[in-house]
Amino acid sequence: MRSRSALAATGGVVLVGLVAAGWASGLALGEPLPAAATSSAAAPVSAASTEAARTSTPTPTSTPKATAKPKAVARTCSVSGAARDARLVHFQGQVRNARTGEVLFDRKGSKASRAASVMKVLTSAAALQVLGPDHRLTTRVVEGKRRGEIVLVGGGDVTLSRTPAGTRTAYAGAPHLSTLAKQVKRAWAAAHPGRPITRIVLDSSYFGGPTWQPTWNTKERPLGSTPKITALMVDGDRANPALNTSPRGTDPIGRAGSAFASYFGGASVSRGVAPSGARVLGTVRSQPVSTLVQQELVVSDNTIAEALARVTAIEAGTGKTFSSIDAAVIPALRTYGVEPKGVRVVDGSGLSDDNRIPPAYLTKLMVKVLHESKGLGPVLAGLPVAGRTGSLAYADRFAGAASRADGKVRAKTGWIDTGYTLSGIIRAKDGTPLTFAFYALGNVSPSAKQALDSLTADVWSCGNRLSNR
C-alpha cells in the first residue's frame, strides 16, 4: 500500500531533483520540437552528427533519395468515456504532443477557469524568472532608535524556524531564530559591552495590504493549509513546525516575536519599522528559490507559494500586496515564449476561485517545463510523480487500474472547494511525450481525484494514438 506521507519537504527535495533528472532523461526525445515549442537557444551539434552529415552528403553526380513521408498515425484510441465521468462534473481539458505541438484531445481547452493549486506552476515560473534560482530571502536584525533596542526585520522567509538549530521542520534546510539570536548577541556585546537588550521591535513592512486574500475561506487556517500572509513569521505559522499540515494562528508576527524574545530574557516586544541605514547585527537566509520552488510544488505548500508571489511582485516593482501579483507574474511568464492569454493571477497558491488559467496555456507551458527551457528545471524537479512522490504518492492517487501509469506521470495537483485539477507531463506507453491539463469543476467530491487519475492513465495507454472523439 502506498504511503500517504509524500516527500514532505523535510529532506526530500534532493531526491525529487534526482528523480526528475532520471525521469526526464527516460523520455528519450529523439526528434527536435517545432520552433514554436522550443527555446530560442540552438541545439548543440555533436561530432557524430556532423560526421554523419558529411559522409552522407551526395556527390554532384549522385541523385538524392526521396525523403520518406512520415507514416500516418491511426488516432483510434478514445478517452471520451473517461472524460464524461460524472465525478468530473464540469470537465475541461487538453492533451498535446510535446514533440510536434499537435493538440490530440480538447474539451473547452481555451476557456480560462480556476485551476486551484496548478497556479503554483505559474508562480514558480515567474519567481525563477524575476528572482533567479539563487535568490534567497533574508531575515535580519538591526539596531533600533532607542537605547537597548533591536529590530527584527522580516524579509518574506516563511520557512524561518523557531525550533533550535539542527531541528528538522516541514522545510528542509530552513534557517533558525536561534542562529540569528546568537549572531545578534555577539555583535551587540562587541558594540555595547555591558549594556543589555531591553526592547525588540518587529518590522513586517516588507509586505503590505491585507494579510488574508478576501476570496479565501478562513477555514484554511484552522485546517492547517494556509496562514495569514506576513513578511515576518516562523514555520509558516504552524502550530507544529514539523508537519506540512498543521493549524495556523491568528497572529504570525506575534508568534515570531515571542519566539525571538525568548532568547533575550525580559526584553519587551512592540511593532514598528527599522530606522533607515541602521547597523545590521545579524542575518539568516532561506534556501535558494530553486529549492523553495521544489518544496512548494511537491507537497503543494500554499505558504511558500504566497511568499514567492509577493516577493516576485516586490522585486518586479509592481507593489507589495495581493493586487500587485498579477502585474508581476504575467510579464514574467511571457519570457518563456508562451503568451498567457486569458490568465488572471489573484494569488500565488491558487486558493482563490477568481484565478483563471486556460488548459491550453498549461499544455504549452508544460512543454517548456519538460525541456527545462530558460531555467525551468526546478519546476520539473518539483512536480510530483504518480505513485512515487509528493501529492501523487498518497494512497488515494493513481490507485487500482490507474496505477499502470505509476512513474510515468509528473503533474501538479490542485484542489479547492469548487474543483480538482491535474496538469503536467506524461511519458506515454508508446514513448510519446504528452503534456496535459484536466479540470473537474463545480460541485465536486473527493472522488473527482480518482476520475482525473483514471483519465490520465487512459491517456498514458493511448499515447500518440489518442483520438479527439
Number of C-alpha atoms within 10 A of each C-alpha: 6 14 14 16 14 21 22 26 27 17 16 18 24 16 13 26 20 12 20 23 14 12 19 20 10 12 16 12 15 7 8 11 17 13 10 12 21 21 17 12 8 7 9 6 8 9 9 9 10 11 10 11 11 10 9 10 10 12 8 7 6 8 8 11 7 6 6 6 6 6 6 6 9 10 15 13 17 17 21 15 9 19 24 14 17 13 21 27 18 16 22 24 25 25 31 26 23 27 19 16 20 13 20 19 20 20 18 13 24 17 17 19 20 29 34 29 27 28 28 31 31 27 30 30 25 26 29 25 19 20 19 16 19 11 16 20 20 17 23 18 26 23 23 21 13 9 12 16 18 27 26 29 23 26 24 27 29 29 29 29 28 25 18 12 15 12 14 16 23 22 29 21 19 23 27 23 23 19 17 22 21 13 16 22 17 13 15 22 13 10 11 11 10 9 11 16 20 17 19 25 24 23 23 21 19 18 23 15 14 13 15 15 18 10 12 16 13 14 11 15 19 17 12 20 19 28 27 23 28 28 25 29 28 27 29 33 33 26 16 16 21 19 17 23 20 20 19 22 19 12 14 23 22 19 19 22 23 14 16 22 20 13 15 16 10 11 19 15 18 13 16 15 15 21 12 9 8 14 12 15 21 21 19 20 19 23 22 15 22 24 23 26 31 27 32 27 30 28 25 29 24 22 22 28 28 27 25 30 28 32 26 29 26 19 14 20 12 17 20 21 21 24 18 21 27 21 16 26 28 19 16 21 21 13 13 22 17 15 15 22 15 13 21 21 26 21 28 30 30 28 27 24 18 16 21 21 24 25 29 26 22 29 28 25 24 27 25 23 25 24 19 18 19 17 17 23 22 26 28 30 32 32 33 30 27 27 27 22 26 28 27 27 23 19 15 18 22 27 20 10 11 21 16 18 25 18 17 24 28 29 28 30 27 25 23 19 16 16 25 29 27 25 29 28 29 29 24 21 18 12 16 20 25 29 30 30 29 29 29 29 25 14 12 20 16 13 12 22 24 18 23 26 25 25 21 27 26 24 27 26 19 20 22 24 17 24 18 17 13
